[in-house]
Amino acid sequence: VPTSFAAEVKAELAGLTPARPCCQVSEMLGIFFSTRGRVVRTGIGQAAYFPLLRNTVARKVVRLARVMGGIEAKYQAVKSAKQMAFFIELPIPPSLEPMFALTAAKALPDQTCDRKAMLRGMFLGCGSVNAPSGRYHMEFSVPTLGWGTSLLRLFHDAGIRAGMIERAGHHVVYLK
């Protein structure tokens, strides 16, 4: 059972699967980039490595991989004293390898539907939302300044006012 409003929103979004293949890839990339995912070499090629803190998001990555072409991911759950962590290793098809190596400035898709899918993935990976008695407040604790700038551009291109601050050494994109 989700313990917060943000967890409820993430659980709801994680249950949705984009219908279009381009949107499936964009959502997967949004999760990958926002969680500081990395590409690792394996014996048979390259794999995307996802460190995740929510089981719902980990299941989403596995489900997207299966829908994107029957890709079977390795899934590992690790419990520490404070929290659970989930690690996914996903073999990358050769046709998608260049997409996982893009910089933040080049990774934003051109299509509107793909931008929305990437934003959903980024929210699942590094976003939070609060529902105080007054106004809603959404934040994305982005992995790098480059991703903060790209996310701001994505919001501004959609006509949404957003800002960015640095908090405890992390870049945070926010909107109210």
N, C-alpha and C positions, 0 to 999 in steps of 0.2 A: 504494500500500500504506500503510495507516494506520501512523503512527509511535508512537502511544501508546495506552494503554488507553482513554482518553477519546475519542480519534479513532475507535477501533474501535466503541465504544458509539454514538457519533453516526452513524457510517456505517450501522450496523444500524438505528437508529431512523429515519434519513432514508429508508431503503428501504421503510418501511411507509407505507401510505396509509389513513387512516381511512375506514371504509365509509359512515358517516352524514354527510350534508352539514353538519349542525350541528357535528360534530367536526372536519370539514375546515376550516371557518371559524375555529373556536377554535384549532386548531393554527397556522394561518396568522397569526392575531392574536398568538399567543404568540411566534412568531418576530419579527413586526413590532415589537412593543413591547419585546422584550428586546434588540433590536439598535439601539435608538434610531432606528427607522424614522420617516419623516416623510411627511406628505401634501403633494403638490405639485400645483399647478394646471397643467393641460395645455390644449391648444386644444379638446379635446373633453370636458373634465370634470376629475375629480380622479384622481390616481394615487398609489399607495403606493410609496415609495422605500425599498428595503432595502439597507443597506450590510452586506455579509457577508464573513467571513474564510475560510469553508470552501466548497469547490466542491460537496460533498455536500449542504450546506444550501441553497445557491443552486439546485441542481437540484431539490431538494425543493419550494422555493417555486414554481418554474416548473411542476412536475408537479401540485401542488395547484391552481394557477391553472387549468390545463387541465381538471382533474377537476371543479372548481367551476363550470364553465359555459363551457368553451372560451375562457377569457381568455388572450390571448397576451401574454406579458411581453417587455419589452426586456431583454436580458442583456448585460452588459459585464464583461470580466475585465481587470484592470489589474495589471501586475507592477511592484513597486517593488524597490529594492535588497534589502529585507529579506523581503518576503512578497508573496503574491498577494492581491488584494482583488476581490470580485465585487459588482457593483451591479445590482440588479433594479429596473425600473420597471414596475409592474403597474397597468393601468387598473382603477379601482374601479367596479364596477357601482353605480348610484345607490342600490339597495336596501341596499348594505353601507357606504356612505359614513359614516353615523353611528357605526358600530362602530369605525372607524379613528380617530375623534376622541374616544373615551372616555378618562376619567382612569383611573388604576390602580384606584382604589376602586370604580369602576363597571364596569370591564371584566371582572371575574371572573364567569364564567357561573354559573348556578344549577344546571344539570344536572351530575351526577357524571361522566358520560362526557365532557362538554365541559370540565370542570375538568381531567380527566386529559389531554385533548388539548392544552389550553393549557399545561399543565405540560410536556408533551413538547416543544411548540414553544419554550417558554422555555429548556428544557435545550439544545435545538439552537442557540438563539441566544446564550445567555450562560452556559451551564453547563459544568462540568467535573467529572470524577470521577477519583480516584486509587485504585489498588489496591495499597497497601503490603502488607508481609508480615503486618501485623496487621489493622486495621480499614479498611473503605472510608471514604472521605471525599468528600462531594459538595458543590460550591459553585455558587452562581449569583451572578455579578458583575452585579447589577441596574443598570439605567440611572438610577434615581432612588430616593430614600428612600421615596416613595409605592409604587413597585413592590416594594421590599423588604418593606414593611409588608403589602402585599396577598399577597405570596408566603408570608410567615410565616403569615398568616391561613389561606391555602389548606392549608398543611401542618398547622397546628394543628387545623383542622376535620376533617382526615383522621386525626387521632390520631398525627401524626408530630411528634416533638420536633425543633425546629430553632431556630437562633439567628441573630442578625445582628450583624456587626461592621463597622467602617469601616476600610478599609485603603487607604492612599495616596490618600485622597480619594474612594474608591469604596465603595459599600455592597455588602456580601457576605453573602448568606444561605447558611448552611451546615448540614449535618446529617452525623452520623456513624453 
